[in-house]
Amino acid sequence: MLFTDSLFIFGLIALFILYFAIAKKYRWMLLLGASIAFYAYSGWSNLIYIAVTAASTYGITRKIEKMAESASAEVKAHKAEWSRDEKKAYKEREKKKRFRWLVLLLVLNFGILAVIKYGAFTMRNVNSVMGWFGREGNLPVPQFLLPMGISFYLFQTMGYAIDVYREKYSCEKNFAKLALFVSFFPQLIQGPISRYNELSEGLYAGNDFESKRVMLGVQRILWGYFKKVALADRILPAVTMLISDSEQYDGIYAFIGILYYTLQLYADFTGGIDITIGIGQVLGIPMAENFQRPFFSKGIVEYWRRWHITLNTWFKDYLFYPLSVCQPMLKLSKWSREKLGKTVGKYVPVYIATIAVWFLTGLWHGAAWNFIVWGLMNAVIILISEKLTPLYEKFHQKYKWSNTRPYEGFMAIRTTLMMGCLRMFDCYRDVPLTFKMFASMFYKGNFHILWDGSLMQLGLSAADYIVLLAGTVILFTASMFGRKGEVRERLYNKSPFVSCCLTVTLFLLVMIFGAYGIGYDSSQFIYNQF
Amino acid sequence: MKIKGILAGTAMLVTAGVMLAALQRLFQPKYMSDVVEGNLIADYYNSGMNHQVLFVGDCEVYENFSPVTLWEEYGISSYIRGSAQQLIWQSYYLLEDTLRYEKPDVVIFNVLSMKYGEPQNEAYNRMSIEGMRWSKSKIDNIKASMTEEESFLSYVFPILRYHSRWSELTEEDFRYYFDVEPNFFGGYYMRADVKPAENVPTARPLTDYAFSENSWNYLEKMMQLCAENHIKLILIKAPSLYPFWYDQWDQQIEEFAEQYHLPYINFLDENMLEQTGIDFAEDTYDGGLHMNVYGAEKLSCWMGDYLVNRQGVRSHSDNQKLAEEWSEISERYYAELNRQLENLELYGNVRGEQEEE
């Protein structure tokens, strides 16, 4: 079910009414019921996967916590008898036991993901490699239907399990409540990837109706729909046309494709997240922000701090840091310092961890070499730009004009274009074609398409361009105002009446300028596919 | 504070609703200067709803019969509930809808639509359904007619369908915002120009001539509905040369009519063409697809005679109220005829200056 389906919209309105109408203690149960219904709508068989994740996580996190409690009690009981070293050794032994349980849980769940999402990709590559060595590569290629949102709910749930193992917080004792955390429907299909300690309180509390919060939530939902249906879905035909016929649409067309896809992806993904967070806000369930004006970033590192924030912090907290300080990495660090010298040696573990994280980030986005190369290229650019940071600093110190607003604007545009170029890997069918299309921008020289009316032949009418242009200006203006704090909240505090007018205006904008109904393709949210 | 919030929320919803309704009306097509047939269905509710004879069907009825002639020559009050490519179930539900307001003595159904067993075209669906007043018949009609790309909700809230017309609005959308002024005459769409039937395309052989189960089902339902309401049902095939009416189709309708003792008149039959006096060199405005006003009047004269002498329909010419209503319609009818004739003389087309531009 898409957020743009009428069934979803009417179901959501019914849920809001029902949520505030029933007794507080039943409200989380209503959300669980709605989440199960939402998920079941995509196919009853999909429920099995999410049920396995919820049940295994519940059982193993409970086990881990009980083991930790009993270990702690044991240490307490022998406080007087055991020496400090004995206590430490005992704790280490117990932690290893708990770690084994955690590994079992991670292997089980990521194993499911590996088989379903990456099984076919792996087998195809194995067959290709066998072919290179002159052997007939005809190993069977498994085909699975990817359960909706598996990459999102698995990461969220495994993050929870790791935190329980790390004793960051207690595990959830009520299975149904944990099932709600795993399956909470607004964030199930495209995030944000929430943390249990941030989400659980709002999720289970049975929140009161607060008119201000509800109003702001509704505004955020409408803002999300505006981005999705008025901008992302409107530009979709042009993007599809540009990337599906690479023979015809190369050179400057490829550059136009970068710009169009940048707008589409931003409007689509942030629109979906706005709807999700808005639903949470109406219900009184705060969720983590996933974007922070990414196109205002002055460099790639900053960009990745502002784009898909919850996925990047997940990789940082649960992969990058543990990988950087794990025993083998520490040994490697020691070895590289000894063999390669202090200067080079100290970078080896950081580089390896960075490359590993970005390899997996690429793989998370899809089982294809395009995504892997996309991830690795991000890693390379990040490492180079971090290496060059001292040079940049010197440059900024020496040339004062480089600290002015226009230059910051230039840096933001440069970063946006660079990320747009990297995003070409999302678009084209394979890596060689992506490089070919990138190169064509520099030698093709078909600049005439910018003024000879060719852009009007991309499935977009003059009216579409007006809406897209106006929409982009609105997005930019909202982002500019957003730098000083939440625009909707400031507006409401200033005048609830004006805030009401904004809600009505947003509603009408969505209804009139949305690209929906006959003549338009209602498209899936792009990040639903990951 | 909570009550204040609820009140503000309610006021906001009402405002949004009112604005949406206002925009919805603006965006809905007015069908005034182009595709005027789009207003045919709604125009019925402005009629006196006191008709002895009801025609149901597609363009082969609303362009081929003239209720004004029927009234003037035979004192029969009639109405045509027809729309472009009106499918058989749409005719059925329009008949059901009409029976909510009146009970005619005779229903005349044109059988061309038997050839369609499934929903066909969204644009025609809209013209056939949107003008209906809300009732169970309309809901059933929508459900039966929707193509895969359509949604029921877009019939309830037409803005969901027409929202993108914001970029196509013309002066007409504002001029006819509150009320359209359709120019029909008992559901008849007049054309006074002449285009002889020449080079009529030859019929393509079909792989299967059998009408679909769905079409038969609705024809039976129509028959049943008429029987329940003591209405005589007459099946006709209007004298349109194209779309082609196959002998195999004719045979099936004849057998059905015989089985259920229904009158069936195929105006394409040579004998009928002779009786009605239809001349395809003079009586059609588009090369044999539809009758012009001369053809429609000839057909109506024959039909009036048939209804009075063979079906026992009585003349109501002495009914003062009906006479007044038809007098007004006749006045408009002849005014329109004169307007079209003048335009033909001056500009060579019935629309006149509009088309000249």
Interface residues (C-beta under 8 A of the other chain):
Chain A: S6 F209 E210 S211 K212 V214 M215 S461 A462 A463 I466 P496 C500 T503 V504 F507 L508 M511 I512 F513 G514 A515 Y516 G517 I518 G519 Y520
Chain B: M1 K2 K4 G5 I6 A8 G9 A11 M12 T15 A16 M19 L20 L23 E122 E149 E150 S151 L153 S154 I159 L160 R161 H163 S164 W166 S167
